[in-house]
Amino acid sequence: MAVIYTCRCCNVLIGRINDDQVTEKQLGFHWLTPDERRDIISYNDEGHASVRVVCETCQEMLEINPELSLLSDPLQ
């Protein structure tokens, strides 16, 4: 399973894990509620996971301008 992390705000690729042995527990996915899982993680037909998180740059912008978090695509 490949796990691809992208920023939910600017869509930049943050990182990728190519390891068929990595588990959801090792990635910390088990800490997410079902709603959080649906919002953050999606799977394609090949079983690869796409994880939408916030990159450091966007996080800094959201901390400076918290009102941006009210927008559906805050920094686009």
Buried (B, 14 or more C-beta within 10 A) or exposed (E): BBBBBBBBBBEEEBEEBEEEEBEBEEBEBEEBEEEEBEEBBEEEEEEBBBBBBBBEEBEEBBEEEEEBEEEEEBBE
